């Protein structure tokens, strides 16, 4: 894989880990979707 694809996977894994961490620690499952929203916006802009 090229460097850009590897970075995309690394960022996706970090976002997933952050999502689970925030959700479990703060029991904020209802609000943690904001993390995915920010990630989706980043992916849209990064293209």
N, C-alpha and C positions, 0 to 999 in steps of 0.2 A: 504494500500500500504506500501511497505517497504521503508526504508530510501533512498535507491538508486533511486527508481522510483520518489519519491517526489523531490529529488535534481535535477533529469533530467528535471522534469516539471518546477521547479523554474528557472533553467538555460535557458530553452527554452523561458519562459515568459520574462526574463530579456533581452535576445537577441532580441526578437520581439519588445520589448519596445525601446531598444537602436536603432534598425533599423528604427522604425517609427520616433523617436525623431531626429536622424541625418538627415533622409530624409526630414522631414518637416522643420526643422530649417534652414538647409543649402541648401535646395532644390537640394539635391545631389542624386536624385533617380538613376541616371546612375551609380554612384560609390558605393552606399550603399550595393550593392550585395556582396562586399568584406566582410562585417560583416557576411553574411550567409556562405560565403566560409570558413571563419575562424571557424565558429561554426560547419560546416560539418567536417572539419579536426579534430577538437576537439572530435566530436562524434566518428569518425573513430578510433582515437588513444585511447579514453577512453574505447572502447569495449575491 
